[in-house]
Amino acid sequence: MSKTEKPAVSAPGESEQRRYHHGDLKNALIQEGRAALVELPAHELTLRLVARRAGVSPAAPARHFNGLSDLLASIALEGFYDLVSQRRRVAESDESLRRKMTLMMRCYIELARANRGMFALMVGHRVVNQVDHRDLHRVRRESFDLFA
């Protein structure tokens, strides 16, 4: 076990806190960031908070993200992947065109309701530099193209 990993078994009183104990720290940090956005707005999210929630050292996120904006972009990217996946299923269905449009709008609304903090990253101004986050721009465009 490396210095940044915590044991899989939590100490007494830590049962509510998740512990990182596998080989995909980047994904664990994204998931913890996503979970944190359920409880607090994006402007209160920090790399240190996400690291603490994942049970790793405050320096650990630097191995996978070039700062907070990179983590936020990764969280938004995951949200767009979710939306594209849902919209693709609708697009490939046998529903009428009108019904598909309704279902695609519903996907958008349901994602927004279920993931308010992540959705704010997806459509808000928090992650604005798409030049630095080309995958985010590409998947955002794919989601729009499925709808349009």
trRosetta pair geometry for C-beta under 8 A, 3 or more apart (Angstrom, degrees):
i j d omega theta_ij theta_ji phi_ij phi_ji
1 5 4.8 -122 -169 79 91 125
1 7 7.2 -16 -130 -85 167 62
2 5 5.1 94 55 2 76 102
3 57 6.8 17 124 -34 94 133
4 20 7.8 -28 135 87 86 137
4 25 7.5 15 122 -111 133 145
4 56 4.5 25 176 -154 93 97
4 57 4.9 -88 -116 9 83 99
4 59 7.8 -109 -101 74 117 84
4 60 4.5 123 -153 -92 136 122
5 20 6.1 -116 -130 103 70 95
5 21 6.3 98 -168 -111 109 52
5 55 7.7 34 -164 116 41 102
5 56 6.9 -13 -86 -103 35 88
6 19 4.6 -105 86 -156 121 108
6 20 6.3 96 29 53 91 72
6 21 6.8 -76 75 -71 68 88
6 55 3.8 -77 11 160 140 122
6 56 7.2 -122 -17 -73 94 50
7 10 7.7 176 88 -76 90 28
7 19 7.0 -20 82 167 44 152
7 21 7.1 20 165 -103 23 122
8 19 6.4 163 -132 98 31 128
8 21 4.1 97 -87 -153 81 168
10 14 3.8 -146 -179 92 113 107
10 15 5.5 164 84 -83 146 45
10 17 6.7 145 -128 67 137 88
10 19 5.8 -171 -78 -29 89 134
11 14 4.9 68 57 6 72 127
14 17 4.9 -59 -171 43 79 112
14 19 7.5 56 144 -57 124 114
17 53 7.0 -143 -153 -145 89 51
17 55 6.8 121 144 -69 110 101
18 32 6.8 -150 67 -97 132 100
18 35 7.9 85 1 55 142 169
18 53 6.5 31 49 164 98 76
18 54 6.8 -28 96 -118 102 38
18 55 6.8 -127 106 -17 58 112
19 54 7.8 78 -151 169 25 42
19 55 4.1 23 -132 -13 62 168
20 25 6.3 45 -166 -115 142 77
20 28 4.8 87 -114 162 105 160
20 54 4.5 34 -44 167 119 89
20 55 4.9 -166 15 63 81 98
20 56 5.3 -5 34 -46 146 103
21 55 7.9 -5 -44 82 78 140
22 28 7.2 156 56 -60 95 127
24 27 4.3 -4 146 33 116 115
24 28 6.0 135 101 -24 74 89
25 28 5.3 -57 -144 38 35 115
25 29 6.2 35 158 -21 69 104
25 54 7.4 89 -153 164 77 147
25 56 6.7 63 -142 -70 117 163
25 60 6.4 -115 -174 168 141 115
25 63 7.1 31 93 78 142 122
25 64 6.2 -162 102 -36 100 143
26 29 6.0 -57 -153 35 28 109
26 30 6.6 27 151 -18 63 105
26 64 4.0 -174 -96 -153 92 146
26 65 7.7 142 -131 -43 88 86
26 74 7.8 -113 176 -165 96 159
27 30 5.5 -51 -147 35 36 113
27 31 6.3 35 154 -18 67 105
28 31 5.8 -55 -148 38 30 110
28 32 6.3 29 154 -17 65 107
28 54 5.1 103 138 -139 108 122
28 56 8.0 105 105 -19 132 130
29 32 5.7 -53 -143 39 32 110
29 33 6.2 35 154 -20 64 105
29 50 5.4 68 -159 150 83 121
29 51 7.2 -5 -116 -82 107 57
29 54 5.6 -44 -89 -53 62 156
29 56 7.9 -58 -77 35 99 137
29 60 7.7 -171 -74 115 128 104
29 61 5.5 131 -136 -108 153 95
29 64 6.4 155 33 73 146 143
29 65 7.2 -128 117 -19 149 127
29 71 6.6 -85 140 -130 115 116
30 33 5.7 -55 -149 37 29 112
30 34 6.3 32 152 -21 64 106
30 71 7.2 -163 -94 -158 64 78
30 74 5.2 -100 -105 129 114 116
30 75 5.8 178 -155 -83 81 68
30 78 6.0 124 169 -34 129 148
31 34 5.5 -51 -146 36 32 114
31 35 6.3 32 153 -18 65 105
32 35 5.6 -52 -145 38 33 111
32 36 6.2 37 153 -23 65 104
32 50 5.0 127 105 -158 114 78
32 53 4.2 152 -167 101 122 120
32 54 4.6 -101 -34 -60 159 89
33 36 5.6 -52 -146 34 31 113
33 37 6.6 35 153 -24 62 103
33 45 6.3 69 -148 -165 88 137
33 50 4.8 -4 -73 -114 82 131
33 71 5.6 179 -85 163 161 112
33 72 7.5 -141 175 -88 142 49
33 74 7.8 85 58 81 151 101
33 75 5.0 -109 111 -76 123 131
34 37 5.8 -54 -156 28 31 113
34 38 7.7 41 145 -27 58 93
34 75 5.4 175 -74 -141 79 105
34 78 6.8 -69 -76 84 135 143
34 115 7.4 -32 -168 -146 97 117
34 117 7.9 153 -157 89 46 112
34 118 5.6 17 -137 -77 84 126
35 38 5.8 -41 -169 12 42 115
35 39 7.6 20 145 -3 64 105
35 53 7.1 -176 78 166 118 146
36 39 5.9 -69 -163 44 44 104
36 40 6.2 -33 165 41 82 99
36 45 5.7 119 113 -113 130 102
36 49 6.3 107 -135 130 155 118
36 50 6.3 -102 -8 -91 150 76
36 53 6.1 -132 -65 -36 112 165
36 117 7.7 -122 102 127 58 163
37 40 7.0 -84 -119 66 31 58
37 41 7.7 33 -143 -143 71 19
37 42 6.4 14 -119 -77 107 71
37 45 6.6 -17 -76 -68 80 136
37 75 7.0 126 -22 175 146 149
37 115 7.4 41 104 -173 119 79
37 116 7.6 -162 147 82 94 65
37 117 2.7 -174 168 114 97 139
37 118 5.3 120 99 -48 152 67
37 120 7.8 -161 -169 41 121 107
37 121 7.3 -62 -126 -18 154 121
38 115 7.6 -68 -84 -131 84 57
38 116 7.7 102 -122 43 50 88
38 117 6.1 -117 -59 14 29 128
40 44 4.4 -84 157 78 124 132
40 45 6.7 157 94 -61 109 73
40 117 7.4 60 80 -106 39 144
41 44 5.4 89 64 9 72 102
41 45 7.8 -121 109 -19 42 88
41 117 6.5 -165 -125 -119 37 99
41 120 7.3 -41 -148 80 82 164
42 45 5.4 -44 -154 12 44 119
42 72 6.4 75 -161 -129 118 123
42 117 6.1 152 -53 -168 80 89
42 120 5.9 -148 -15 98 124 119
42 121 5.6 142 -94 -71 146 94
42 124 7.5 179 26 69 150 146
42 126 4.9 -16 119 -119 152 162
43 126 7.4 -133 -64 -113 73 116
44 49 8.0 40 140 -15 75 168
45 49 6.3 -130 -154 65 51 134
45 50 6.8 42 -173 -47 95 105
45 68 7.2 146 109 -158 90 116
45 71 8.0 -142 138 106 123 124
45 72 7.2 132 87 -85 137 99
46 49 4.5 100 56 3 84 101
46 50 7.1 -153 92 -2 46 84
46 68 6.6 -62 -140 -100 45 130
47 50 5.8 -57 -148 40 34 109
47 51 6.1 37 153 -21 67 107
47 58 7.2 93 116 -167 92 73
47 61 4.5 -144 -164 65 109 154
47 62 7.6 67 173 -53 151 71
47 65 7.1 -162 -114 79 120 133
47 67 7.5 -110 -49 -162 136 36
47 68 5.5 -121 -41 -82 95 81
47 71 6.4 159 -95 -11 85 153
48 51 5.7 -54 -146 37 29 113
48 52 6.4 31 154 -21 63 105
48 58 4.7 0 -120 -133 82 108
49 52 5.7 -54 -149 34 30 112
49 53 6.4 29 153 -18 65 106
50 53 5.7 -53 -148 36 32 112
50 54 6.3 24 154 -12 65 109
50 61 6.4 70 86 -76 116 141
50 71 6.7 -168 20 -175 170 155
51 54 5.8 -63 -148 43 30 106
51 56 5.1 -92 -163 76 82 85
51 57 6.5 -44 175 100 131 28
51 58 5.0 145 83 -110 155 39
51 59 7.8 96 -132 27 160 26
51 60 5.4 140 -132 50 114 104
51 61 5.4 -107 -69 -24 105 106
52 55 7.5 36 179 -73 31 30
52 58 7.4 9 -51 -82 81 79
54 60 7.6 -127 87 90 130 142
56 60 3.9 -40 142 21 126 166
56 61 7.8 134 91 -41 127 69
57 60 4.8 125 59 -29 75 98
58 61 7.8 -45 179 16 41 99
59 62 5.6 -45 -175 20 63 121
59 63 8.0 69 139 -26 74 91
60 63 6.1 -45 -172 14 48 112
60 64 8.0 8 149 8 69 104
61 64 6.1 -79 -162 50 49 94
61 65 5.2 -25 167 37 92 113
61 71 6.6 -15 -169 -72 130 132
62 65 7.0 -78 -108 63 25 68
65 68 7.6 65 139 -85 133 18
65 70 4.1 166 -164 94 86 118
65 71 4.6 10 -138 -56 162 83
65 74 7.0 -99 -102 -6 113 137
66 69 7.9 -35 94 66 79 86
66 70 4.5 111 51 -41 69 151
67 70 5.4 107 62 5 65 101
67 71 7.6 -125 112 1 41 90
68 71 5.6 -57 -153 38 40 110
68 72 6.1 38 152 -19 72 106
69 72 5.5 -52 -143 39 35 113
69 73 6.2 39 154 -22 65 104
69 127 6.4 139 -163 -116 82 78
69 129 7.2 32 167 37 141 115
69 132 7.6 40 123 97 123 145
70 73 5.7 -50 -146 35 30 112
70 74 6.5 32 151 -20 61 104
70 132 7.8 -94 -90 143 80 120
70 133 7.7 176 -122 -84 57 107
71 74 5.6 -55 -151 34 33 113
71 75 6.5 33 151 -19 66 102
72 75 5.7 -51 -149 34 34 112
72 76 6.4 33 152 -16 66 105
72 121 5.6 -152 -177 -138 91 129
72 126 5.9 -112 172 136 145 114
72 127 5.1 -169 119 -69 107 111
73 76 5.6 -54 -147 40 33 111
73 77 6.1 40 151 -26 65 105
73 127 4.7 146 -86 -147 72 138
73 132 7.5 -126 -68 104 166 97
73 133 4.1 -128 -162 -111 144 149
73 136 5.2 -90 -168 -53 96 146
74 77 5.4 -48 -144 33 32 117
74 78 6.6 36 154 -21 62 101
75 78 5.8 -52 -154 32 31 111
75 79 6.8 34 147 -19 62 103
75 118 5.8 -126 157 -125 103 91
75 121 5.7 33 96 90 107 167
76 79 5.5 -53 -154 34 36 115
76 80 6.5 34 150 -16 67 103
76 118 7.0 170 -94 -171 49 74
76 121 4.1 -130 -76 130 100 107
76 122 4.8 161 -149 -84 90 58
76 127 5.2 -126 -2 33 155 153
76 136 5.9 39 98 -134 112 121
77 80 5.7 -55 -151 37 33 109
77 81 6.5 38 149 -22 65 101
77 133 7.3 -136 -61 -179 116 116
77 135 5.7 31 -129 113 135 107
77 136 4.9 -94 -80 -91 92 78
77 139 6.0 98 -149 42 74 148
78 81 5.4 -47 -149 32 35 115
78 82 6.6 40 150 -20 64 100
78 118 7.6 -70 80 -156 97 132
79 82 5.6 -51 -154 32 34 113
79 83 6.4 30 150 -16 66 106
79 111 6.9 117 -169 176 94 125
79 115 6.4 -171 -118 117 113 148
79 118 4.6 165 -77 155 132 113
79 119 6.5 -179 -164 -82 148 49
79 121 6.9 139 10 75 148 104
79 122 4.7 -105 99 -67 139 127
80 83 5.4 -52 -144 39 37 111
80 84 6.0 39 156 -20 69 104
80 122 6.1 156 -57 -133 84 114
80 136 7.0 131 13 -147 149 61
80 139 4.1 115 121 126 132 115
80 140 5.5 -78 -120 -75 148 57
80 142 7.7 103 163 60 112 99
80 143 5.5 -112 -157 -34 90 137
81 84 5.8 -53 -143 37 29 111
81 85 6.3 34 155 -22 63 107
81 139 6.1 -42 -66 -158 64 146
82 85 5.8 -57 -152 34 27 113
82 86 6.6 23 154 -14 63 107
82 111 6.4 145 110 -123 118 124
83 86 5.9 -57 -149 39 32 108
83 87 6.1 25 156 -14 67 111
83 107 6.3 121 -147 143 72 112
83 108 6.7 50 -141 -97 119 63
83 111 5.5 -24 -86 -60 94 170
83 122 7.7 106 -15 -157 143 156
83 143 5.0 28 110 -126 117 132
84 87 5.7 -59 -141 44 29 108
84 88 6.0 35 158 -27 66 106
84 139 6.1 -97 -33 -166 143 90
84 142 5.3 22 -116 111 131 114
84 143 4.9 -99 -75 -81 81 80
84 146 6.6 144 -137 -9 68 148
85 88 5.9 -51 -145 31 25 112
85 89 6.9 27 154 -19 59 102
86 89 6.0 -54 -157 31 32 111
86 90 6.8 28 148 -15 64 105
86 107 4.2 159 124 -144 129 128
86 111 7.3 -162 25 -56 155 118
87 90 5.5 -53 -151 37 38 113
87 91 6.1 40 151 -22 69 105
87 104 5.2 55 -127 -129 94 95
87 107 5.5 -169 -68 82 74 164
87 143 6.2 121 20 -144 154 69
87 146 4.2 104 136 117 127 145
87 147 6.4 -65 -147 -59 140 79
88 91 5.5 -52 -144 37 33 113
88 92 6.2 22 159 -10 66 110
88 146 6.3 -85 -73 -125 59 146
89 92 6.1 -64 -145 44 27 103
89 93 6.6 45 151 -45 61 100
90 93 5.6 -44 -155 6 34 120
90 95 7.1 -36 -166 34 73 137
90 100 5.4 133 157 -149 98 78
90 103 4.5 -180 -133 110 130 123
90 104 5.3 -176 99 -69 156 76
90 107 6.5 -116 -23 -36 141 135
90 146 7.9 101 67 159 101 117
91 100 6.5 83 -99 -162 43 128
91 104 7.6 53 -57 -79 80 119
91 146 5.4 -101 -51 -161 141 98
93 100 6.7 174 60 -98 106 97
93 103 7.7 -4 36 72 149 165
95 99 4.0 -118 175 95 114 121
95 100 4.9 151 91 -60 115 77
95 103 6.6 77 77 -3 172 142
96 99 4.5 90 54 9 81 104
96 100 6.9 -141 93 -8 40 86
97 100 5.6 -53 -147 33 31 114
97 101 6.6 34 154 -21 63 102
98 101 5.9 -53 -155 31 31 112
98 102 6.7 29 149 -16 63 106
99 102 5.6 -54 -151 37 36 113
99 103 6.2 33 153 -17 68 107
100 103 5.7 -57 -144 40 31 109
100 104 6.2 32 156 -21 66 106
101 104 5.8 -54 -146 35 29 110
101 105 6.5 29 154 -16 63 104
101 147 7.7 87 -132 -161 68 73
102 105 5.9 -57 -153 36 30 109
102 106 6.3 32 149 -21 64 108
103 106 5.3 -52 -147 36 34 116
103 107 6.6 46 150 -27 65 96
104 107 5.5 -41 -151 24 36 116
104 108 6.9 37 150 -17 61 102
104 146 6.9 -173 -131 123 133 96
104 147 4.9 163 153 -112 142 85
105 108 5.6 -54 -158 34 36 115
105 109 6.4 31 150 -15 69 108
105 147 7.8 99 -65 -140 62 119
106 109 5.7 -56 -144 41 34 109
106 110 5.9 31 159 -18 69 109
107 110 6.1 -60 -144 40 24 107
107 111 6.3 25 157 -19 62 108
108 111 6.0 -58 -151 35 24 110
108 112 6.5 24 152 -18 61 109
108 147 7.8 31 -48 -92 129 143
109 112 5.6 -57 -151 36 31 113
109 113 6.3 28 154 -17 66 107
110 113 5.7 -53 -143 38 33 110
110 114 6.0 20 162 -10 67 113
111 114 6.1 -64 -140 44 26 102
111 115 5.9 -33 177 36 65 111
111 119 6.1 141 128 -89 85 114
112 115 7.1 -84 -127 61 15 70
112 116 6.8 50 174 -101 59 56
112 119 4.4 117 -120 -149 62 164
113 116 7.2 -2 -150 -64 20 84
115 118 4.1 -31 160 46 114 115
115 119 5.3 127 97 -29 83 93
116 119 5.7 -60 -142 39 24 112
116 120 6.4 30 158 -25 63 103
117 120 5.7 -49 -152 27 30 113
117 121 7.1 30 150 -15 60 100
118 121 5.6 -53 -160 33 39 112
118 122 6.5 40 145 -23 68 105
119 122 5.3 -51 -148 32 38 116
119 123 6.4 -4 167 12 71 106
120 123 6.9 -75 -138 54 24 81
120 124 4.6 13 176 -16 67 135
120 126 6.8 63 132 -5 88 132
121 124 6.3 -44 -93 42 17 104
121 126 5.3 -67 -118 66 65 131
121 127 5.7 47 -172 -2 85 116
122 140 7.6 165 -168 -105 83 101
124 127 7.9 85 79 24 77 70
125 128 5.5 10 -168 -70 67 115
127 133 6.6 -14 173 27 116 163
127 136 6.7 -100 138 -176 134 165
129 132 4.6 30 123 19 113 110
129 133 6.6 105 96 8 71 96
130 133 5.6 -78 -136 65 43 84
130 134 7.0 88 165 -94 74 38
130 136 6.1 -130 -128 86 81 105
130 137 4.0 90 -174 -68 121 115
130 140 7.9 -80 -120 28 130 143
131 134 7.4 3 -165 -67 26 79
133 136 3.9 13 138 17 113 124
133 137 6.7 133 102 -18 74 85
134 137 5.5 -54 -151 37 39 112
134 138 6.1 40 152 -21 70 106
135 138 5.5 -54 -145 37 33 113
135 139 6.2 23 161 -12 68 108
136 139 6.3 -59 -142 41 26 101
136 140 6.1 30 157 -22 63 111
137 140 5.7 -56 -144 37 26 114
137 141 6.3 27 156 -19 62 109
138 141 5.8 -60 -153 36 27 111
138 142 6.4 29 150 -22 64 106
139 142 5.3 -46 -144 33 37 116
139 143 6.5 43 154 -22 65 99
140 143 5.9 -53 -156 32 30 112
140 144 6.7 26 149 -14 63 106
141 144 5.7 -56 -150 38 34 110
141 145 6.1 34 153 -21 68 107
142 145 5.7 -54 -143 37 30 111
142 146 6.5 35 156 -23 63 101
143 146 6.0 -53 -155 29 29 111
143 147 6.9 20 151 -11 61 108
144 147 5.8 -66 -157 40 35 108
144 148 5.9 24 155 -18 73 114
145 148 5.7 -56 -131 40 32 107
